[in-house]
Amino acid sequence: MQKKTIVLMWLVALIMAAFISGCASMNKATESNFKDPVVSLSHVEVQKYWGWWFYGDKVEPTKGKAGNNAAPLALAYIWEIKNPNSFPVELQEFKFTVGFEDFDLDTVILPDSMWIPAGKTNQLRALSVFDARSAQLSLLVTGGFKLKEQGISFWDALEKYWTEIPDFSFPVHANQGSAIFQSGDIKRGVSFNATFP
């Protein structure tokens, strides 16, 4: 009787060990069970606002040296990053291009990592800070022909963007977005695009 009890206990222990091992392997990333995390834009906020202004290098400043200076703009893109997996994933890199209407104006690169627990959604605030001078250069280099075709001067476009951004009266884009995720030895790139409002 005692021998049967010992054999039964060993059998139960082996079954439990196999069950625990199976559960542990279910919570480990593999090529076949890794699901791409979902990146979606919740909304965009004007983080800081200084109005619209530009002055050239011929203007004598009260302090400092003259230069081509323009109003800065700080936008916060609020992202929801959902991990549909039964194991945690690490967001290793996150980047996208800020666009107003049809024109790309800034690139945001976040090299900081964050862990997203299994089955959970993290929120990520990505700041884009640029000024009308750098936006002017982007408009002229990448969108000059398009502005000309539309009969819009870059000055009119910049003034519209800086004066109307608090109301979001035009579409604000996140273009060419990419995020790198990793869990264990598995690494995946996820692409995304979004528009607000």
MARMILO-7666 format. One line per field, with one value per residue (C-alpha): x, y, z. Coordinates in Angstrom, 2 decimals, always signed. Layout:
// residues N
c1	[X / ...]
c2	[Y / ...]
c3	[Z / ...]
***
This chain:
// residues 197
c1	[+0.00 / +2.81 / +4.58 / +1.43 / +1.13 / +4.74 / +4.30 / +1.05 / +2.76 / +5.60 / +3.07 / +1.16 / +4.46 / +5.46 / +2.06 / +2.26 / +5.81 / +4.70 / +1.72 / +3.87 / +6.45 / +3.70 / +2.26 / +5.71 / +6.31 / +2.91 / +4.10 / +7.30 / +7.54 / +8.07 / +7.83 / +4.46 / +2.77 / +4.10 / +1.26 / +2.18 / +1.37 / -1.24 / -0.22 / -3.08 / -3.24 / -5.52 / -5.18 / -2.80 / -2.37 / -0.73 / +1.79 / +3.03 / +2.05 / +3.91 / +1.71 / +2.85 / +5.90 / +9.02 / +11.83 / +14.79 / +18.46 / +18.15 / +16.01 / +18.06 / +17.25 / +17.04 / +19.59 / +21.80 / +22.57 / +20.26 / +19.17 / +16.27 / +14.06 / +10.51 / +7.80 / +8.29 / +5.51 / +5.32 / +2.86 / +2.19 / +1.06 / -0.70 / -0.38 / -2.08 / +0.15 / -1.70 / +0.11 / -2.19 / +0.31 / +0.30 / +3.83 / +5.34 / +6.96 / +9.53 / +9.09 / +12.66 / +12.27 / +9.42 / +9.47 / +7.16 / +7.01 / +4.79 / +2.69 / +0.26 / -2.16 / +0.01 / +3.37 / +5.90 / +7.45 / +9.30 / +10.52 / +10.13 / +12.50 / +12.11 / +14.98 / +13.82 / +12.42 / +9.29 / +7.80 / +4.17 / +2.68 / +0.85 / -2.63 / -2.27 / -2.23 / +0.38 / +0.08 / +3.03 / +3.38 / +5.66 / +6.68 / +7.46 / +9.12 / +10.01 / +9.79 / +8.44 / +11.97 / +12.67 / +9.11 / +9.79 / +12.85 / +10.86 / +8.07 / +10.46 / +12.55 / +9.89 / +6.69 / +7.75 / +6.33 / +3.12 / +2.63 / +3.25 / +0.72 / -1.85 / -1.06 / -0.09 / +2.98 / +5.00 / +4.39 / +0.61 / +0.90 / +3.06 / +0.76 / -2.26 / -0.59 / +0.62 / -2.61 / -5.06 / -3.26 / -4.97 / -8.33 / -6.98 / -8.82 / -6.64 / -5.50 / -2.38 / -0.65 / +1.80 / +3.35 / +5.83 / +5.59 / +7.57 / +7.96 / +10.38 / +9.18 / +11.04 / +10.27 / +12.97 / +14.75 / +11.83 / +12.01 / +9.33 / +8.86 / +5.37 / +4.49 / +1.68 / +0.12 / -2.49 / -4.42 / -5.98 / -8.72]
c2	[+0.00 / +2.34 / +1.58 / +2.48 / +5.79 / +6.73 / +5.87 / +7.88 / +10.87 / +10.73 / +10.51 / +13.56 / +15.45 / +14.66 / +15.76 / +19.01 / +19.67 / +19.11 / +21.44 / +24.19 / +23.82 / +24.07 / +27.19 / +28.78 / +28.15 / +29.70 / +32.94 / +33.07 / +34.81 / +32.68 / +33.49 / +31.72 / +33.24 / +36.84 / +39.22 / +42.72 / +45.39 / +47.92 / +51.60 / +54.12 / +57.88 / +59.01 / +62.74 / +65.67 / +68.57 / +71.96 / +71.51 / +75.13 / +78.08 / +81.33 / +82.75 / +83.65 / +85.80 / +85.96 / +88.50 / +88.62 / +89.23 / +92.96 / +93.56 / +94.82 / +92.74 / +94.20 / +91.62 / +89.17 / +88.95 / +89.40 / +86.34 / +84.77 / +83.74 / +82.46 / +81.33 / +77.85 / +75.29 / +72.32 / +69.54 / +66.42 / +63.31 / +60.96 / +57.33 / +54.16 / +51.08 / +47.81 / +44.53 / +41.67 / +39.00 / +36.77 / +37.97 / +41.45 / +43.26 / +46.03 / +49.11 / +49.91 / +52.73 / +54.95 / +57.52 / +59.40 / +62.52 / +65.44 / +66.74 / +69.63 / +69.09 / +67.82 / +68.97 / +67.22 / +69.61 / +67.68 / +64.20 / +62.78 / +59.99 / +58.47 / +56.09 / +55.43 / +51.98 / +50.99 / +47.64 / +46.88 / +44.16 / +41.19 / +42.11 / +45.76 / +49.17 / +51.83 / +55.51 / +57.29 / +61.09 / +62.05 / +65.71 / +67.52 / +70.92 / +72.97 / +76.56 / +78.44 / +78.91 / +75.16 / +74.60 / +77.24 / +75.31 / +72.05 / +73.70 / +75.14 / +71.98 / +69.27 / +71.16 / +74.17 / +72.90 / +71.75 / +75.19 / +76.85 / +74.56 / +75.49 / +79.21 / +79.50 / +81.33 / +79.64 / +82.72 / +82.28 / +78.57 / +79.18 / +81.91 / +79.66 / +76.77 / +78.84 / +80.84 / +77.96 / +75.11 / +75.83 / +75.00 / +72.12 / +73.55 / +71.51 / +67.87 / +67.09 / +63.88 / +61.35 / +59.96 / +57.14 / +55.94 / +52.96 / +51.22 / +48.42 / +45.83 / +42.91 / +40.03 / +37.46 / +36.78 / +37.94 / +41.47 / +43.09 / +46.40 / +47.87 / +50.69 / +53.18 / +56.43 / +58.57 / +61.81 / +64.16 / +65.32]
c3	[+0.00 / +0.94 / -2.35 / -4.35 / -2.44 / -3.21 / -6.92 / -6.99 / -5.36 / -7.93 / -10.74 / -9.40 / -9.00 / -12.62 / -13.94 / -11.95 / -13.17 / -16.78 / -16.25 / -14.68 / -17.46 / -20.08 / -18.41 / -18.26 / -21.96 / -22.79 / -21.14 / -23.18 / -26.55 / -29.63 / -33.33 / -33.49 / -30.42 / -30.53 / -31.47 / -32.63 / -30.03 / -31.16 / -31.35 / -31.50 / -31.07 / -28.26 / -28.92 / -29.41 / -26.97 / -27.31 / -24.50 / -24.54 / -26.69 / -27.35 / -30.12 / -33.61 / -34.29 / -36.41 / -36.55 / -38.89 / -38.26 / -39.06 / -35.97 / -33.04 / -29.96 / -26.46 / -25.31 / -27.17 / -30.87 / -33.83 / -35.78 / -37.63 / -34.74 / -34.67 / -32.29 / -30.87 / -30.61 / -28.25 / -29.05 / -26.98 / -28.84 / -26.39 / -27.53 / -26.28 / -26.67 / -26.13 / -25.48 / -26.59 / -25.49 / -22.40 / -21.60 / -21.12 / -24.05 / -24.05 / -26.23 / -27.29 / -29.79 / -30.95 / -33.75 / -36.09 / -38.27 / -37.30 / -40.18 / -40.55 / -43.43 / -46.32 / -44.92 / -42.68 / -40.14 / -37.42 / -36.50 / -32.99 / -31.85 / -28.39 / -27.58 / -24.00 / -23.28 / -21.37 / -20.36 / -21.16 / -18.94 / -20.44 / -21.64 / -20.56 / -22.26 / -21.47 / -22.26 / -23.86 / -24.07 / -26.96 / -27.16 / -30.38 / -29.93 / -33.00 / -34.15 / -37.14 / -38.52 / -38.71 / -40.00 / -42.69 / -43.84 / -43.92 / -45.87 / -48.43 / -48.87 / -48.80 / -49.65 / -51.70 / -54.98 / -53.33 / -51.72 / -55.08 / -56.78 / -54.14 / -54.48 / -50.80 / -49.52 / -46.80 / -44.59 / -44.91 / -44.14 / -41.06 / -39.74 / -40.21 / -38.39 / -35.46 / -34.99 / -35.54 / -33.73 / -30.37 / -32.05 / -34.19 / -37.19 / -39.57 / -39.44 / -37.42 / -38.50 / -37.18 / -40.37 / -41.02 / -37.42 / -36.25 / -32.91 / -31.99 / -29.46 / -27.89 / -25.56 / -24.91 / -28.20 / -30.34 / -31.78 / -33.96 / -35.74 / -35.89 / -38.30 / -37.71 / -38.96 / -37.22 / -37.60 / -35.05 / -34.82]
***
